[in-house]
């Protein structure tokens, strides 16, 4: 995502708008304080509606579709994996559960953490403004599958001998397999609690006296 380059402008702060939007005006732009107050409020209302639509409607749709896509991709990947093909039935059941847990934790973290936070409105012209909205997400790159498995195995109480001589996960008791899966979920959840941020820039133009934008915070069509 592009970031707003406020350093390109000599900006003067004209106070704080509601909803934590900082409001800036590029030096030299002829616009009164009352116009800034009125226009920034109109822009805020549009952006707030976009964010509200995400939180109350589209987020749920996107997460539901994402879960289906993730699980479908994992299944396809496993079907083409030679190592997985050679697993016995119990081993495949274990790894299928593991991947399902990983996907569920990912979706849950997105549900709890993902959000859009408005940051600023910058008037670069009397009829053009740029709005910066920060997208907060779980840091999906922070999760390392190998490390998660290693920590889960230790927490499950496997001895060094069991670990070193483990050829098939099905060699373990059902109790130990369930413990590994339990701790895998905990490890993935812990790592996905870390967050990352992206800057979204929406360009607004005043057309026939009304502010509008063709930009989107997200594209719901990608999840259909």
Secondary structure, 3 states (H helix, E strand, C coil): CCCCCHHHCCEEEEEECHHHCEEEEECCCCCCHHHHHHHHHHHHHHHHHHHHHHHHHHHHHHHHHHHHHHHHHHHHHHHCCHHHHCCCHHHHHHHHHHHHHHHHHHHHHHHHHCEEEEEEEEEEECCEEEEEEEEEEECHHHCCHHHHHHHHHHHCCCCHHHHHCCCCHHHCCHHHHHHHHHHHHHHHHHHCCCEEEEEEEEEEEEECCEEEECCCCCCHHHHC
